Amino acid sequence: MRPLKKIIDLAALRHNWQVLQAQAPQARIMAVVKANAYGHDALSVAQALADVAPCYAVACSEEAVALRAAGLRQAIVLLEGIFSPEEIALCAEQDLQPVIHHQRQLDWLAAAQTPLKAWLKIDSGMHRLGFAAAESEALFAQALCMPYVDWQGVVSHFACADSEDLAHAEGQLAQLQHLQLPDTWQRSYANSAAIFRLPAAQGEWLRAGIMLYGLSPFEDSCGADFGLQAVMTLQTEILATHYLSQGESAGYAQGFIAPSEGYLATIAIGYGDGWARRIESGKVPVLIEGRRYYLVGLVTMDMALIWLGAENYPAGTAVELFGKQLAAEEVAAAAETIPYTLSTMLTPRVRLEVRHG
């Protein structure tokens, strides 16, 4: 069996849940499991949190239906709402709560008159989805004319809660604090970054995404700085090593030139697994037996190269690409990306190994 695997530590996931809940003990948490739980396997994550999570958040009904098919009965929020009027019946049947962010979606609800639960999204400054805050009074009045809809409350999203400068986020929060919500409606404003940086935004519901998986949304920090534990470790093995003389080349387009005599290792990972093809040679670290080495040359579809220099390791030696010992945040920065992409872009070819503690 190909040695590349993502190891999912469910004990770490539950630890992170407790850390996030401690940040806002008065609030409830939506566990964001969209995009296959950021690549961490949505079903495993949802089942591991089933006794503590009152609600899951996904992008679309396809993701929600998969959770329902597995027997999960918690509330499920559709963050992108519904894409056609036909989905209204599905939401009612499967007990899904769409986030309504556009007038045409309201029109579909009005025409269908189907009993279901839903949220309204207010655009407070992100300018992706949602109704303008200035329109909220008329919006709420229109919504309340739909007695068949059990409105849960209002959702919004911060554009810059992960920034050092919180001026924009605080401006968004000020708009949200001026909303005149109906008495029973709840607020879901805080994403992972806002849970820590904007306590006033916590409201009744938090939406925990990246930090639930032990990763930091903030630059120049890692999840451990917040007491979090990495849930995913991406691990592979050395397939072979080759001795190179100084000046010898290796890989496509002679992408690596040996700076001295030494050993070059080939490992099982490539862009066919969701690993970035173009990363700067010699910048992205890996860990072998507690020691750092660096990826070199061009990443290919199935393999990548590591310069070992004077050291050598036998085929079958484990290589950590990121995880428990090597922070994904550090690897992402070296690869000029963000940690979200490292886990989310992994393809189904990467073997899943789930550990319960």
Secondary structure, DSSP 8 states (H G I E B T S, - for coil): ----EEEEEHHHHHHHHHHHHHH-TTSEEEEE-HHHHHTT-HHHHHHHTTTT-SEEEESSHHHHHHHHHTT--SEEEETT--SSTTHHHHHHHHTEEEEE-SHHHHHHHHHH---EEEEEEEESS--SSSEEGGGHHHHHHHHHT-TTEEEEEEE---SSTTSS--HHHHHHHHHHHT----TT-EEE-B-HHHHHH-GGG--SEEEE-GGGGT--SSTT--GGGGT----EEEEEEEEEEEEE-TT-EESGGG-EE-SSSEEEEEEE--GGGT--S---TTTSEEEETTEEEEEES---SSEEEEEEET----TT-EEEEESSSS-HHHHHHHTTS-HHHHHHT--TTSEEEEE--
